[in-house]
Amino acid sequence: EIGQPLNIISMVMDKILFETARTEIVDVEFLKIKSDKIFENITRIRDIIDHVRAFSRNRDDYVNRIRGAALGLIESGFLLRDDAAVIVQAAAATRAFGELKPNPNAR
């Protein structure tokens, strides 16, 4: 999505350079119009980056809450049961979510 505003900035700069090479004089109004176009697209890029950051931050919070809930359920399983199925589930969770520390109060 950033590609489009970058292409526009590039084309505007090419136009400015072309005009200055052709006439060696740049009309102030021409330069103002082209500069405005560049800044509009810089703002678009900033907005896109801000949205990506906001989405990433919200996604990380959501994933961390789910991870915590899943590990809590597995830990509860350690408290209630001490059989092979729980150990297998805990091993799978450890691979998926990181280190899982068994509850010392488990039976």
FENJORA-V99936 format. One record per backbone hydrogen bond with DSSP energy under -1.0 kcal/mol. NH is the residue of the N-H (numbers start at 1). CO is the residue of the C=O. If there is no record, write none. Layout:
NH;CO, NH;CO
This chain:
6;2, 7;3, 8;4, 9;5, 10;6, 11;7, 12;8, 13;9, 14;10, 15;11, 16;12, 17;13, 18;14, 19;15, 20;16, 21;17, 22;18, 23;19, 24;20, 31;27, 32;28, 33;29, 34;30, 35;31, 36;32, 37;33, 38;34, 39;35, 40;36, 41;37, 42;38, 43;39, 44;40, 45;41, 46;42, 47;43, 48;44, 49;45, 50;46, 51;47, 52;48, 53;49, 54;50, 55;51, 56;52, 57;53, 58;54, 59;55, 60;56, 61;57, 62;58, 63;59, 64;60, 65;61, 66;62, 67;63, 68;64, 69;65, 70;66, 71;67, 72;68, 73;69, 74;70, 75;71, 76;72, 77;73, 78;74, 79;75, 80;76, 81;77, 87;83, 88;84, 89;85, 90;86, 91;87, 92;88, 93;89, 94;90, 95;91, 96;92, 97;93, 98;94, 106;103
